[in-house]
Each structure stands twice: as structure tokens, then as C-alpha cells.
Amino acid sequence: MAEAAQESYVLRPIETRDDAAMARIIRTVMPEFGATGSGFAINDPEVDWMSRAYAEPRSAYFVVERDGQIIGGGGVAPLVGGEDDTCELRKMYFLPEARGIGAGAAMMARCLQAAREFGFSRCYLETLRGMDAAMRLYERSGFERLQAPLGATGHGGCNTFYLLNL
């Protein structure tokens, strides 16, 4: 059954044509968890042009597509204000129909693979208490919780931080 679920979607690099759909997903999912005010990624200018933002060096963004529709995405990029060997797992969000089909684990694996290919030795992420399924995925993937944030992401609304040695 899990095998069939994995075949029901495609994970691929973001394209310009995906920008509007991904912006819609971010603006739909973040409020679900109360992440709407200042200090949250929902307000980042790149939300409307993700394909361009992740075309930068040592950056990649991937989308999950099913039946011609974008249902989620996630990416990696250098950690702003962080060490050169540290990337950040960024803007990984999934619509409800993408949850429970293995897309999160597949996205995590693809993002961490890209991070290693870019030469990063650590991957950092910020999240919000209440995003329990996401935190379980992070912990299953080997991320360890930190007591304080790293870098200068500008996401002061986040209150839970993780780091993974690649």
C-alpha cells in the first residue's frame, strides 16, 4: 500500500509555473498552525517567486505534484547569518492531501541529499510548537532539538529549532 501511495505523486525541482501554486500552499498551511503574524515565513517576499529565490547558488526547492496539481514543497539554502557549512531546511509545507502518503519523508530525503551535494555538513531548521507531525518527521530524520536559534532568518515567531549533522 505504501508503495502505491508513493507512486501517486512526483517530486521534482520547482519551475516558474509552480510559483503561484506554492505561494497559495504556504498561505493556506501556515495559518492552519497560527503562523500568520510578523516573524513567520509567510511574510517573506520570496513566497511569490520561489523558483527564482532557490535558483541561487547552493539552493534548491522541490515540489510534490499529484494529478497535475502542486500539493507541497520544500527546499534548502544557505543559513542566513550562519556558518558557511550550514544550510537551512526551508518552507516545507504540504496540503492535507499530501500528508500521510510518504511525501514528507521523500521530500526530506531529497532536500538532505541536495544539501550534501552542495557541500553542507549541517542542516538547521526552525518550526513552531503544534506542528507535531512535522517535528516527528524531523526527529525520525535524525534532527536534534536546539535550545536557541542559529543564524539570522528573521523568523522570530518560530519557537522550536533543530540541527542535523549531515
Summary of the structure (lengths in Angstrom):
residues: 166
radius of gyration: 14.6
end to end distance: 30.4
largest distance: 43.1
contacts: 521
relative contact order: 0.17
helix: 37%
strand: 27%
